[in-house]
Amino acid sequence: MNGSDADGMLEMMADVRNGIWGELRNGSTIDTYRRNLQRAHIDRLETLMTGELNSNFGARINAKQSDIRPVVRAELKALQSSIRSAIPRTRDRMSKIHLEDALVRVNDILDPK
């Protein structure tokens, strides 16, 4: 992957994060559909960090030797920071519980026990 490909991947990941986790910016209520989407996003990031990856053409991708895992790790750290700072601003109880759970899940991916 060359520099422009990596930059594109970084930009795409940030765009996805900002779209899926938009409530973090203002502490607004996160409805059940958005909570499910956010959990699915965390699950996908975990798969990219720990699982076997296949291309759309069936070829295996050696994620250990590509830029995928470092980019996903950076993405998880950005998400971790955003969730952590959003929790105190979130007034809706279910949204706060969801964010606390999401933070634990992200922490577990970044620092497996």
Secondary structure by P-SEA (a helix, b strand, c coil): ccaaaaaaaaaaaaaaaaaaaccccccccccaaaaaaaaaaaaaaaaaacbbbbccccccccccccaaaaaaaaaaaaaaaaaaaaccccccaaaaaaaaaaaaaaaaaaccc
